[in-house]
Structures are given as structure tokens and as C-alpha cells.
């Protein structure tokens, strides 16, 4: 349900729903990235990857809602109101940019094997769900709000093997954003820290997109705090955004 503008005394409230889910409450319709909770009819849902845990809430919703996603996901889910990006909805411009995910490092493969040994049923169930999921690249999302403020959701796109030309393009398009939401893929802390100055973001939210899923699979989880602490020590206005955390920006 939209919140009347008169009841809003802040620019944005960002809440981590768990999983990869983020809720952005603002004057107008709520924006939901990869929702982890039930979807409401007035939500604007943005799907950034085909992972089953990211699309589940949107795919099982019994209500009509708006979904912005890559075309393969729209074709698979067939939402009542599906829109490909770029799109402008409730005054918010939504852009999607595909990216190449980081290769899985050897340490993560060991953790994956350990998880399969500890929780074989969960691992097998997820493997089957991923095999059935539509094929499409994960996405970076750029939002421009009606007042001109901008948010970039970088997902897990920043890593050592990211093409230099792609990174330069995203940095140029997101340069100076008010909010930069960024995840840290396993072993990619140095790459994230090296890329941050190129965005010149006003506020950086180091966001956990995988811990809940990995814990459910019995895998070890890397902490975001050391990366965030190093960025903050260098002068970045940074926040650690993990499951159930929320931040309100006046």
C-alpha cells in the first residue's frame, strides 16, 4: 500500500527483508528488490537475478502487482503487470544493466561441498530449482526518483574479473548517486574497495545478498563488516545492511 506523501518525514527508508530482499519505502509506491516477504498489490517489484530464492515471492503472489525484470524472467513468471526496463513507474525511472558474475573461488567450492554434506536435501532441492529457472544474466539497477535523487543497486557485480569497460560505464552512469547498494562476493573485498572511489556515492550500503541462503544450505558465510570498516576509515559514509536491518534517511 502506498504511503501518503503527507505522512512521510524522510526521503527514503531502506529495509533488508532477509535473503536478497530489500524494501524501499518512499512517498509513493513501495519498491521491492527480490522480495523475501509476501508481495502486496501496490508494490513495484524489481527482480535482479533468476535465483529461485529471489523470484519466489513474486512468482507465488496471489495479487496483481507490477514486476520489472529482464525479459526471460517476465516470460517465465507472466505477471499481471510485467514491464521491461527502462521503465518509469510512479515517477521512478528504473534501468537494468546486466553483468557477469564473479567466478566461484576454490574456497567457496569447498564450502559448497561441506554444505551439501551437512544438508544434502536442501542442496539437492536448490540445485533442481536452479536447473528449472530461466536463463538470464544478473542485473545492476539504477533508480532515479521524482525529485532527482538516485540509487544504484550493484548487486554482486563488482569483482576482479569484471570487464574494465563495463565497470567504467557503470561508474559513469551511477557517479554521484545518493545511495549505493553493494554486495561483496566471496574473496572480492579488494575489488569492491578499489571500485568505490569511481562511484563517488554520497552513502554506501554494504548489503548481504547471500548469507540467509548459504546458512540454509549449511555453507560458511563471510562477514561484510571488515570491508565496510575499511571503507569508512577511508572517508566513505558507509552502513552495513544485513538481514532485518533498516535505515531511514531524512
PATORLO-791773 format. One line per field, with one value per residue: residue number from 0; residue in three letters; x, y, z of N, C-alpha, C in turn. Coordinates in nm, 3 decimals, always signed. Atoms other than C-alpha are relative to their C-alpha. Example, Ala and Ser with C-alpha at 12.3 -4.5 7.8 and 13.67 -1.06 7.14 Angstrom:
<atoms>
pos = c(0;1)
code = c(ala;ser)
n_east = c(+0.089;-0.082)
n_north = c(-0.119;-0.119)
n_up = c(+0.000;-0.006)
ca_east = c(+1.230;+1.367)
ca_north = c(-0.450;-0.106)
ca_up = c(+0.780;+0.714)
c_east = c(+0.090;-0.077)
c_north = c(+0.120;+0.109)
c_up = c(+0.000;+0.073)
</atoms>
This chain:
<atoms>
pos = c(0;1;2;3;4;5;6;7;8;9;10;11;12;13;14;15;16;17;18;19;20;21;22;23;24;25;26;27;28;29;30;31;32;33;34;35;36;37;38;39;40;41;42;43;44;45;46;47;48;49;50;51;52;53;54;55;56;57;58;59;60;61;62;63;64;65;66;67;68;69;70;71;72;73;74;75;76;77;78;79;80;81;82;83;84;85;86;87;88;89;90;91;92;93;94;95;96;97;98;99;100;101;102;103;104;105;106;107;108;109;110;111;112;113;114;115;116;117;118;119;120;121;122;123;124;125;126;127;128;129;130;131;132;133;134;135;136;137;138;139;140;141;142;143;144;145;146;147;148;149;150;151;152;153;154;155;156;157;158;159;160;161;162;163;164;165;166;167;168;169;170;171;172;173;174;175;176;177;178;179;180;181;182;183;184;185;186;187;188;189;190;191;192;193;194;195;196;197;198;199;200;201;202;203;204;205;206;207;208;209;210;211;212;213;214;215;216;217;218;219;220;221;222;223;224;225;226;227;228;229;230;231;232;233;234;235;236;237;238;239;240;241;242;243;244;245;246;247;248;249)
code = c(unk;unk;unk;unk;unk;unk;unk;unk;unk;unk;unk;unk;unk;unk;unk;unk;unk;unk;unk;unk;unk;unk;unk;unk;unk;unk;unk;unk;unk;unk;unk;unk;unk;unk;unk;unk;unk;unk;unk;unk;unk;unk;unk;unk;unk;unk;unk;unk;unk;unk;unk;unk;unk;unk;unk;unk;unk;unk;unk;unk;unk;unk;unk;unk;unk;unk;unk;unk;unk;unk;unk;unk;unk;unk;unk;unk;unk;unk;unk;unk;unk;unk;unk;unk;unk;unk;unk;unk;unk;unk;unk;unk;unk;unk;unk;unk;unk;unk;unk;unk;unk;unk;unk;unk;unk;unk;unk;unk;unk;unk;unk;unk;unk;unk;unk;unk;unk;unk;unk;unk;unk;unk;unk;unk;unk;unk;unk;unk;unk;unk;unk;unk;unk;unk;unk;unk;unk;unk;unk;unk;unk;unk;unk;unk;unk;unk;unk;unk;unk;unk;unk;unk;unk;unk;unk;unk;unk;unk;unk;unk;unk;unk;unk;unk;unk;unk;unk;unk;unk;unk;unk;unk;unk;unk;unk;unk;unk;unk;unk;unk;unk;unk;unk;unk;unk;unk;unk;unk;unk;unk;unk;unk;unk;unk;unk;unk;unk;unk;unk;unk;unk;unk;unk;unk;unk;unk;unk;unk;unk;unk;unk;unk;unk;unk;unk;unk;unk;unk;unk;unk;unk;unk;unk;unk;unk;unk;unk;unk;unk;unk;unk;unk;unk;unk;unk;unk;unk;unk;unk;unk;unk;unk;unk;unk;unk;unk;unk;unk;unk;unk)
n_east = c(+0.085;-0.076;+0.007;+0.025;-0.120;+0.006;-0.043;-0.142;-0.086;-0.135;-0.013;-0.001;-0.028;-0.045;+0.007;-0.045;+0.106;-0.052;-0.037;-0.050;+0.111;-0.009;+0.121;-0.025;+0.121;-0.017;+0.130;+0.048;+0.002;-0.120;-0.082;-0.045;-0.100;-0.009;+0.066;-0.005;+0.129;+0.113;+0.012;+0.130;+0.048;-0.050;-0.146;-0.076;-0.099;-0.113;-0.072;-0.135;-0.071;+0.095;-0.010;+0.136;+0.033;+0.024;+0.122;+0.109;+0.113;+0.072;+0.061;+0.113;+0.094;+0.137;+0.052;-0.061;-0.098;-0.089;-0.131;-0.101;-0.099;-0.046;+0.107;+0.019;+0.076;+0.138;+0.060;+0.022;+0.092;+0.124;+0.075;+0.112;-0.057;-0.143;-0.059;-0.145;-0.070;+0.032;+0.142;+0.028;+0.119;+0.027;-0.099;-0.135;-0.062;-0.067;-0.088;-0.070;-0.124;-0.049;-0.141;-0.056;-0.031;-0.137;-0.023;+0.003;-0.138;-0.016;+0.048;+0.145;+0.033;-0.015;+0.116;+0.118;-0.005;+0.030;+0.143;+0.073;-0.016;+0.074;+0.143;+0.012;+0.134;+0.013;-0.086;+0.061;+0.120;-0.040;-0.059;+0.109;+0.071;-0.084;+0.001;+0.129;+0.014;-0.035;-0.138;-0.023;-0.109;+0.040;+0.013;-0.015;+0.118;-0.012;+0.128;+0.004;+0.126;+0.060;-0.071;-0.133;-0.093;-0.028;-0.049;-0.055;-0.005;-0.105;+0.007;-0.133;-0.063;-0.136;-0.099;-0.127;+0.011;+0.097;-0.065;-0.032;+0.090;+0.131;-0.008;-0.010;+0.132;+0.090;-0.044;+0.040;+0.145;+0.042;-0.090;+0.064;+0.132;+0.027;-0.013;-0.063;+0.022;-0.101;-0.035;-0.140;-0.010;-0.111;-0.134;-0.004;-0.004;-0.095;+0.055;+0.107;-0.062;-0.068;+0.099;+0.088;-0.023;+0.051;+0.144;+0.019;+0.134;+0.015;+0.016;-0.023;+0.057;-0.060;+0.123;-0.013;+0.098;-0.013;-0.023;+0.114;+0.006;-0.114;+0.020;+0.099;-0.066;-0.110;-0.128;-0.056;+0.040;-0.100;+0.055;-0.017;-0.051;-0.138;-0.005;+0.063;-0.086;-0.111;+0.053;+0.034;-0.127;-0.055;+0.082;+0.130;+0.114;+0.042;+0.092;+0.009;+0.142;+0.019;+0.140;+0.086;-0.046;+0.070;-0.057;+0.089;-0.079;+0.084)
n_north = c(-0.119;-0.124;-0.086;-0.137;-0.084;-0.083;+0.076;+0.028;-0.105;+0.037;+0.022;+0.141;+0.101;+0.122;+0.113;+0.131;+0.094;+0.135;+0.046;-0.112;-0.094;-0.137;-0.080;-0.144;-0.074;-0.136;-0.057;+0.069;+0.146;+0.064;+0.076;+0.124;+0.077;+0.143;+0.004;+0.120;+0.006;-0.003;-0.120;-0.067;-0.040;-0.131;+0.002;+0.007;+0.104;+0.002;+0.126;-0.028;+0.124;+0.110;+0.094;+0.031;-0.072;-0.141;-0.014;+0.081;-0.077;-0.059;+0.103;+0.065;-0.101;+0.016;-0.133;-0.064;-0.100;-0.038;+0.065;-0.042;+0.109;+0.037;+0.063;+0.142;+0.018;-0.038;+0.108;+0.117;-0.028;-0.053;-0.080;-0.076;-0.126;+0.019;-0.105;+0.007;-0.127;-0.106;-0.030;-0.101;+0.044;-0.087;-0.107;+0.051;+0.061;+0.125;+0.051;+0.123;+0.021;+0.135;+0.013;+0.134;+0.029;+0.042;+0.145;+0.058;+0.030;+0.134;+0.007;+0.010;+0.136;+0.085;-0.027;+0.056;+0.144;+0.022;-0.021;+0.113;+0.113;-0.027;-0.010;+0.049;-0.023;-0.140;-0.023;+0.063;-0.075;-0.125;+0.033;+0.027;-0.126;-0.082;+0.061;-0.033;-0.146;-0.054;-0.046;-0.142;-0.058;-0.087;-0.139;-0.123;-0.084;-0.143;-0.066;-0.146;-0.034;-0.121;-0.121;-0.002;+0.084;+0.124;+0.117;+0.107;+0.132;+0.065;+0.145;+0.060;-0.021;-0.051;+0.105;-0.020;+0.036;-0.086;-0.071;-0.140;-0.091;+0.009;-0.071;-0.144;-0.046;-0.003;-0.108;-0.127;-0.013;-0.009;-0.093;-0.098;+0.042;-0.028;+0.127;+0.108;+0.129;+0.086;+0.124;+0.041;+0.143;+0.061;-0.029;-0.117;-0.122;-0.096;-0.054;-0.093;-0.120;-0.072;-0.058;-0.098;-0.141;-0.034;-0.029;-0.127;+0.006;-0.075;+0.099;+0.135;+0.104;+0.130;+0.077;+0.145;+0.061;+0.146;+0.070;+0.082;+0.117;+0.088;+0.065;+0.105;+0.109;+0.049;-0.053;-0.110;-0.133;-0.106;-0.121;-0.125;-0.107;-0.043;-0.083;-0.129;-0.075;-0.057;-0.109;-0.111;-0.058;-0.079;-0.119;+0.032;+0.009;+0.136;+0.067;+0.144;+0.031;+0.145;+0.041;-0.068;-0.136;-0.105;-0.133;-0.108;-0.114;-0.120)
n_up = c(+0.000;+0.003;-0.118;+0.043;-0.009;-0.119;-0.116;+0.013;-0.052;+0.041;+0.144;+0.036;-0.103;+0.063;-0.093;+0.049;-0.035;-0.007;+0.133;+0.079;+0.009;-0.051;+0.014;+0.001;-0.028;+0.047;+0.031;+0.120;-0.007;-0.054;+0.093;-0.063;+0.074;-0.029;-0.132;-0.082;-0.069;+0.094;+0.083;-0.007;+0.132;+0.039;+0.006;+0.125;-0.025;+0.094;-0.011;+0.050;+0.035;+0.012;-0.112;-0.049;-0.124;+0.032;+0.079;-0.056;-0.052;+0.113;+0.084;-0.067;-0.050;+0.047;+0.035;+0.117;-0.039;+0.108;-0.003;+0.097;+0.001;+0.134;+0.077;-0.028;-0.124;+0.028;+0.079;-0.084;-0.110;+0.057;-0.097;+0.055;+0.050;+0.017;+0.082;+0.023;-0.021;-0.096;-0.021;-0.102;-0.071;-0.115;+0.002;-0.020;+0.117;-0.036;+0.105;-0.032;+0.075;-0.030;-0.034;-0.009;-0.140;-0.030;-0.004;-0.135;-0.042;-0.056;-0.137;+0.001;+0.042;-0.118;-0.085;+0.066;-0.022;-0.140;-0.019;+0.058;-0.091;-0.123;+0.031;+0.138;+0.053;+0.040;+0.116;+0.117;+0.034;+0.065;+0.129;+0.092;+0.027;+0.087;+0.133;+0.061;+0.011;+0.132;+0.016;+0.028;-0.080;-0.111;+0.042;-0.078;+0.016;-0.025;-0.025;-0.011;-0.064;+0.058;-0.042;+0.056;-0.075;+0.072;-0.074;+0.083;-0.064;+0.078;-0.014;-0.023;+0.132;-0.005;-0.029;+0.071;+0.142;+0.070;+0.111;-0.032;+0.073;-0.066;-0.128;+0.026;+0.044;-0.115;-0.087;+0.060;-0.006;-0.139;-0.070;-0.087;-0.049;-0.141;-0.073;+0.075;-0.066;+0.059;-0.065;+0.012;+0.030;-0.073;+0.048;+0.088;-0.080;+0.055;+0.123;-0.038;-0.056;+0.108;+0.092;-0.065;+0.031;+0.133;-0.006;-0.074;-0.059;-0.124;-0.106;+0.052;-0.085;+0.025;-0.018;+0.007;+0.090;+0.009;-0.127;-0.041;+0.087;-0.028;-0.130;+0.022;+0.071;-0.081;+0.047;-0.079;+0.045;-0.022;-0.059;+0.075;-0.087;+0.027;+0.121;-0.032;-0.092;+0.076;+0.082;-0.089;-0.044;+0.110;+0.018;+0.059;-0.091;+0.027;-0.090;+0.021;+0.015;-0.004;-0.017;-0.097;-0.027;+0.073;-0.012;+0.044;+0.043;-0.014)
ca_east = c(+0.000;+0.132;+0.207;+0.052;+0.317;+0.195;+0.286;+0.646;+0.900;+1.204;+1.337;+1.378;+1.357;+1.554;+1.483;+1.660;+1.382;+1.614;+1.758;+1.832;+1.516;+1.523;+1.223;+1.243;+0.968;+0.919;+0.642;+0.451;+0.453;+0.699;+0.984;+1.076;+1.402;+1.390;+1.126;+1.164;+0.821;+0.472;+0.410;+0.129;-0.080;+0.064;+0.430;+0.672;+0.883;+1.228;+1.386;+1.762;+1.854;+1.689;+1.787;+1.478;+1.502;+1.495;+1.189;+0.980;+0.768;+0.683;+0.603;+0.365;+0.188;-0.189;-0.228;-0.166;+0.147;+0.399;+0.717;+1.022;+1.268;+1.480;+1.262;+1.339;+1.204;+0.894;+0.834;+0.864;+0.663;+0.399;+0.300;-0.023;+0.179;+0.522;+0.748;+1.093;+1.347;+1.397;+1.059;+0.917;+0.662;+0.505;+0.758;+1.062;+1.287;+1.414;+1.712;+1.867;+2.224;+2.337;+2.666;+2.894;+2.900;+3.231;+3.379;+3.337;+3.671;+3.817;+3.737;+3.370;+3.366;+3.494;+3.221;+2.963;+3.075;+3.065;+2.713;+2.598;+2.736;+2.567;+2.231;+2.208;+1.831;+1.846;+2.136;+1.956;+1.633;+1.810;+2.008;+1.685;+1.517;+1.813;+1.810;+1.445;+1.498;+1.506;+1.848;+1.940;+2.224;+2.201;+2.139;+2.256;+1.967;+1.967;+1.677;+1.603;+1.334;+1.091;+1.294;+1.612;+1.775;+1.935;+2.006;+2.227;+2.181;+2.508;+2.416;+2.731;+2.867;+3.198;+3.480;+3.834;+3.724;+3.463;+3.545;+3.714;+3.494;+3.177;+3.290;+3.383;+3.041;+2.852;+3.067;+2.992;+2.617;+2.598;+2.851;+2.744;+2.439;+2.274;+2.269;+2.495;+2.381;+2.664;+2.729;+3.068;+3.113;+3.343;+3.705;+3.619;+3.666;+3.973;+3.798;+3.499;+3.718;+3.918;+3.600;+3.422;+3.600;+3.488;+3.124;+3.166;+2.848;+2.713;+2.615;+2.724;+2.524;+2.730;+2.450;+2.429;+2.255;+2.357;+2.403;+2.050;+2.056;+2.401;+2.316;+2.014;+2.246;+2.499;+2.770;+3.011;+2.931;+3.174;+3.119;+3.069;+3.190;+3.567;+3.512;+3.274;+3.513;+3.799;+3.581;+3.457;+3.814;+3.899;+3.623;+3.324;+2.987;+2.912;+2.649;+2.631;+2.294;+2.222;+1.901;+1.632;+1.841;+1.677;+1.796;+1.594;+1.738;+1.598)
ca_north = c(+0.000;+0.343;+0.578;+0.925;+1.188;+1.395;+1.110;+1.094;+1.292;+1.135;+1.082;+0.706;+0.410;+0.106;-0.228;-0.561;-0.822;-1.122;-1.322;-1.076;-0.879;-0.501;-0.276;+0.094;+0.298;+0.643;+0.895;+0.677;+0.307;+0.084;-0.059;-0.422;-0.577;-0.959;-0.972;-1.221;-1.147;-1.169;-0.920;-0.664;-0.540;-0.187;-0.297;-0.232;-0.549;-0.543;-0.882;-0.870;-1.237;-1.570;-1.740;-1.920;-1.752;-1.411;-1.478;-1.698;-1.431;-1.264;-1.592;-1.724;-1.394;-1.421;-1.045;-0.843;-0.633;-0.460;-0.652;-0.502;-0.769;-0.898;-1.034;-1.405;-1.366;-1.184;-1.460;-1.726;-1.557;-1.386;-1.125;-0.929;-0.611;-0.704;-0.431;-0.449;-0.180;+0.102;+0.193;+0.484;+0.379;+0.607;+0.871;+0.645;+0.570;+0.211;+0.093;-0.254;-0.334;-0.698;-0.810;-1.112;-1.275;-1.348;-1.695;-1.924;-1.929;-2.261;-2.180;-2.135;-2.471;-2.632;-2.459;-2.569;-2.930;-2.903;-2.764;-3.045;-3.295;-3.123;-3.052;-3.275;-3.234;-2.854;-2.861;-3.103;-2.902;-2.578;-2.744;-2.867;-2.526;-2.352;-2.600;-2.512;-2.135;-1.925;-1.834;-1.468;-1.255;-1.092;-0.720;-0.389;-0.148;+0.231;+0.428;+0.796;+0.929;+1.208;+1.465;+1.376;+1.164;+0.843;+0.495;+0.229;-0.137;-0.300;-0.650;-0.872;-0.718;-0.579;-0.833;-0.865;-1.020;-0.755;-0.609;-0.270;-0.110;-0.238;-0.107;+0.233;+0.260;+0.172;+0.410;+0.689;+0.619;+0.590;+0.865;+1.075;+0.865;+0.944;+0.576;+0.297;-0.055;-0.303;-0.666;-0.829;-1.163;-1.414;-1.305;-0.978;-0.727;-0.566;-0.525;-0.359;-0.118;-0.030;+0.042;+0.258;+0.590;+0.575;+0.596;+0.900;+0.791;+1.002;+0.697;+0.335;+0.042;-0.276;-0.526;-0.900;-1.080;-1.440;-1.516;-1.639;-1.870;-2.004;-2.068;-2.266;-2.475;-2.528;-2.316;-2.078;-1.707;-1.415;-1.102;-0.762;-0.563;-0.576;-0.438;-0.169;-0.072;-0.021;+0.192;+0.403;+0.452;+0.592;+0.854;+0.673;+0.725;+0.355;+0.133;-0.244;-0.371;-0.730;-0.927;-0.728;-0.410;-0.083;+0.272;+0.590;+0.883;+1.225)
ca_up = c(+0.000;-0.089;+0.198;+0.159;+0.097;+0.394;+0.633;+0.511;+0.708;+0.541;+0.191;+0.200;+0.434;+0.326;+0.496;+0.445;+0.437;+0.458;+0.171;-0.107;-0.039;+0.001;+0.060;-0.031;+0.132;-0.007;-0.082;-0.327;-0.409;-0.224;-0.431;-0.354;-0.479;-0.494;-0.218;+0.064;+0.210;+0.056;-0.222;-0.198;-0.486;-0.481;-0.473;-0.756;-0.764;-0.925;-0.993;-1.036;-1.089;-1.177;-0.848;-0.711;-0.370;-0.540;-0.757;-0.528;-0.357;-0.687;-0.862;-0.594;-0.519;-0.542;-0.604;-0.917;-0.884;-1.105;-1.191;-1.362;-1.469;-1.757;-2.037;-1.969;-1.615;-1.738;-1.991;-1.722;-1.446;-1.664;-1.405;-1.449;-1.499;-1.628;-1.764;-1.919;-1.835;-1.887;-1.742;-1.545;-1.282;-1.021;-1.123;-1.066;-1.364;-1.347;-1.552;-1.558;-1.665;-1.699;-1.553;-1.546;-1.200;-1.031;-1.085;-0.785;-0.594;-0.474;-0.112;-0.195;-0.373;-0.055;+0.145;-0.110;-0.075;+0.304;+0.290;+0.061;+0.310;+0.607;+0.440;+0.132;+0.099;+0.089;-0.159;-0.391;-0.376;-0.466;-0.744;-0.902;-0.864;-1.028;-1.315;-1.379;-1.354;-1.673;-1.809;-1.780;-1.651;-1.308;-1.313;-1.172;-1.114;-1.141;-0.990;-1.042;-0.808;-0.898;-0.701;-0.889;-0.616;-0.739;-0.605;-0.761;-0.662;-0.772;-0.654;-0.660;-0.980;-0.855;-0.872;-1.005;-1.335;-1.415;-1.760;-1.726;-1.992;-1.820;-1.481;-1.624;-1.789;-1.469;-1.265;-1.511;-1.511;-1.132;-1.050;-0.753;-0.659;-0.329;-0.226;-0.348;-0.252;-0.300;-0.216;-0.169;-0.345;-0.170;-0.200;-0.374;-0.092;-0.250;-0.584;-0.416;-0.220;-0.533;-0.732;-0.474;-0.543;-0.907;-0.798;-0.568;-0.390;-0.105;+0.104;+0.058;+0.196;+0.215;+0.173;+0.235;-0.051;+0.021;+0.394;+0.464;+0.163;+0.244;+0.610;+0.494;+0.281;+0.560;+0.398;+0.576;+0.548;+0.501;+0.709;+0.544;+0.845;+0.768;+0.417;+0.543;+0.824;+0.579;+0.351;+0.642;+0.764;+0.419;+0.445;+0.292;+0.461;+0.489;+0.650;+0.699;+0.579;+0.682;+0.729;+0.919;+0.933;+0.831;+0.769;+0.744;+0.552;+0.640)
c_east = c(+0.089;-0.019;-0.025;+0.121;+0.001;+0.050;+0.149;+0.082;+0.146;+0.000;-0.017;+0.022;+0.032;+0.003;+0.046;-0.101;+0.051;+0.026;+0.070;-0.101;+0.028;-0.133;+0.037;-0.133;+0.026;-0.138;-0.052;+0.006;+0.134;+0.071;+0.056;+0.100;-0.005;-0.068;+0.010;-0.129;-0.113;-0.012;-0.141;-0.035;+0.059;+0.153;+0.051;+0.116;+0.107;+0.078;+0.135;+0.078;-0.101;+0.005;-0.138;-0.038;-0.026;-0.134;-0.122;-0.120;-0.081;-0.076;-0.121;-0.104;-0.139;-0.061;+0.069;+0.094;+0.090;+0.134;+0.086;+0.113;+0.053;-0.109;-0.013;-0.078;-0.146;-0.070;-0.034;-0.107;-0.137;-0.082;-0.111;+0.047;+0.151;+0.058;+0.151;+0.059;+0.064;-0.150;-0.010;-0.135;-0.015;+0.108;+0.143;+0.050;+0.083;+0.079;+0.069;+0.122;+0.051;+0.147;+0.041;+0.033;+0.144;+0.012;+0.001;+0.143;+0.009;-0.053;-0.151;-0.046;+0.011;-0.120;-0.128;-0.007;-0.032;-0.149;-0.082;+0.008;-0.085;-0.151;-0.024;-0.137;-0.018;+0.083;-0.063;-0.123;+0.035;+0.060;-0.108;-0.074;+0.080;+0.004;-0.129;-0.018;+0.035;+0.144;+0.003;+0.109;-0.057;+0.014;+0.044;-0.124;+0.032;-0.140;+0.019;-0.137;-0.054;+0.073;+0.142;+0.103;+0.015;+0.053;+0.050;+0.009;+0.098;+0.000;+0.139;+0.088;+0.147;+0.095;+0.120;-0.012;-0.103;+0.071;+0.020;-0.096;-0.139;+0.001;+0.005;-0.135;-0.097;+0.039;-0.043;-0.151;-0.051;+0.079;-0.080;-0.136;-0.014;+0.020;+0.059;-0.015;+0.093;+0.022;+0.147;+0.003;+0.120;+0.136;+0.015;+0.004;+0.092;-0.054;-0.110;+0.060;+0.069;-0.100;-0.079;+0.030;-0.056;-0.148;-0.029;-0.139;-0.005;-0.011;+0.014;-0.055;+0.059;-0.105;+0.022;-0.113;-0.004;+0.000;-0.116;-0.010;+0.111;-0.015;-0.100;+0.057;+0.119;+0.136;+0.052;-0.034;+0.112;-0.068;+0.028;+0.073;+0.146;+0.013;-0.059;+0.089;+0.116;-0.048;-0.030;+0.127;+0.063;-0.084;-0.135;-0.108;-0.067;-0.088;+0.004;-0.148;-0.017;-0.147;-0.066;+0.052;-0.085;+0.068;-0.100;+0.086;-0.091;+0.007)
c_north = c(+0.124;+0.078;+0.142;+0.087;+0.082;-0.074;-0.030;+0.118;-0.032;-0.031;-0.146;-0.083;-0.130;-0.110;-0.127;-0.104;-0.139;-0.050;+0.110;+0.113;+0.135;+0.070;+0.147;+0.071;+0.147;+0.062;-0.058;-0.151;-0.055;-0.079;-0.120;-0.071;-0.145;-0.034;-0.136;-0.020;+0.006;+0.135;+0.056;+0.057;+0.131;+0.004;+0.009;-0.096;+0.006;-0.127;+0.015;-0.124;-0.113;-0.100;-0.024;+0.077;+0.148;+0.021;-0.064;+0.082;+0.063;-0.106;-0.064;+0.100;-0.021;+0.133;+0.049;+0.109;+0.027;-0.067;+0.060;-0.101;-0.018;-0.082;-0.151;-0.027;+0.038;-0.110;-0.121;+0.024;+0.048;+0.079;+0.078;+0.131;-0.015;+0.105;-0.021;+0.139;+0.046;+0.027;+0.109;-0.033;+0.084;+0.107;-0.044;-0.063;-0.120;-0.049;-0.126;-0.015;-0.140;+0.001;-0.146;-0.029;-0.046;-0.151;-0.049;-0.035;-0.139;-0.015;-0.015;-0.138;-0.097;+0.019;-0.058;-0.151;-0.034;+0.016;-0.116;-0.122;+0.018;-0.001;-0.045;+0.026;+0.142;+0.028;-0.058;+0.077;+0.129;-0.026;-0.025;+0.129;+0.088;-0.057;+0.035;+0.150;+0.047;+0.050;+0.149;+0.050;+0.073;+0.146;+0.099;+0.084;+0.145;+0.059;+0.152;+0.038;+0.131;+0.129;+0.009;-0.082;-0.135;-0.108;-0.101;-0.128;-0.083;-0.152;-0.055;+0.019;+0.038;-0.112;+0.020;-0.027;+0.084;+0.076;+0.148;+0.097;-0.001;+0.079;+0.150;+0.057;+0.011;+0.111;+0.136;+0.022;+0.018;+0.105;+0.101;-0.039;+0.031;-0.125;-0.105;-0.128;-0.101;-0.126;-0.033;-0.151;-0.059;+0.031;+0.127;+0.132;+0.105;+0.065;+0.102;+0.130;+0.083;+0.072;+0.115;+0.145;+0.043;+0.030;+0.133;+0.008;+0.077;-0.094;-0.139;-0.101;-0.134;-0.106;-0.149;-0.057;-0.152;-0.073;-0.090;-0.128;-0.098;-0.070;-0.114;-0.121;-0.056;+0.050;+0.109;+0.135;+0.100;+0.125;+0.121;+0.106;+0.038;+0.088;+0.138;+0.084;+0.066;+0.117;+0.123;+0.070;+0.087;+0.125;-0.024;+0.004;-0.135;-0.057;-0.149;-0.039;-0.151;-0.029;+0.069;+0.139;+0.100;+0.133;+0.100;+0.122;+0.122;+0.087)
c_up = c(+0.000;+0.128;-0.047;+0.023;+0.127;+0.124;-0.003;+0.048;-0.031;-0.148;-0.039;+0.125;-0.071;+0.104;-0.069;+0.049;+0.036;-0.141;-0.076;-0.005;+0.063;-0.026;+0.009;+0.017;-0.023;-0.016;-0.133;+0.020;+0.051;-0.109;+0.073;-0.093;+0.047;+0.132;+0.068;+0.078;-0.101;-0.070;+0.012;-0.137;-0.048;-0.013;-0.144;+0.027;-0.109;+0.024;-0.067;-0.041;-0.004;+0.115;+0.060;+0.125;-0.025;-0.072;+0.065;+0.042;-0.112;-0.079;+0.065;+0.048;-0.062;-0.044;-0.126;+0.047;-0.120;+0.018;-0.111;+0.008;-0.140;-0.072;+0.026;+0.129;-0.020;-0.078;+0.086;+0.105;-0.048;+0.102;-0.068;-0.061;-0.006;-0.094;-0.012;+0.022;-0.131;+0.005;+0.105;+0.061;+0.125;+0.013;+0.017;-0.130;+0.044;-0.120;+0.050;-0.090;+0.033;+0.035;+0.004;+0.146;+0.018;-0.008;+0.145;+0.040;+0.062;+0.142;+0.008;-0.045;+0.116;+0.094;-0.058;+0.022;+0.146;+0.028;-0.054;+0.089;+0.126;-0.025;-0.144;-0.061;-0.050;-0.124;-0.126;-0.046;-0.073;-0.137;-0.105;-0.036;-0.094;-0.142;-0.075;-0.023;-0.141;-0.003;-0.028;+0.092;+0.121;-0.041;+0.108;-0.027;+0.034;+0.017;+0.003;+0.052;-0.055;+0.036;-0.052;+0.077;-0.069;+0.095;-0.101;+0.083;-0.084;+0.012;+0.036;-0.123;+0.005;+0.043;-0.091;-0.150;-0.076;-0.112;+0.032;-0.067;+0.064;+0.130;-0.021;-0.041;+0.118;+0.096;-0.055;+0.015;+0.142;+0.078;+0.083;+0.053;+0.148;+0.085;-0.094;+0.082;-0.066;+0.085;-0.024;-0.023;+0.074;-0.063;-0.081;+0.076;-0.060;-0.127;+0.030;+0.052;-0.107;-0.091;+0.062;-0.036;-0.135;-0.002;+0.069;+0.062;+0.131;+0.121;-0.062;+0.101;-0.042;+0.039;-0.022;-0.085;+0.007;+0.134;+0.039;-0.083;+0.034;+0.135;-0.014;-0.070;+0.078;-0.040;+0.093;-0.065;+0.029;+0.055;-0.089;+0.081;-0.029;-0.124;+0.027;+0.091;-0.075;-0.086;+0.086;+0.049;-0.108;-0.029;-0.062;+0.109;-0.026;+0.109;-0.032;+0.003;-0.012;+0.027;+0.118;+0.040;-0.079;+0.027;-0.053;-0.029;-0.005;-0.124)
</atoms>
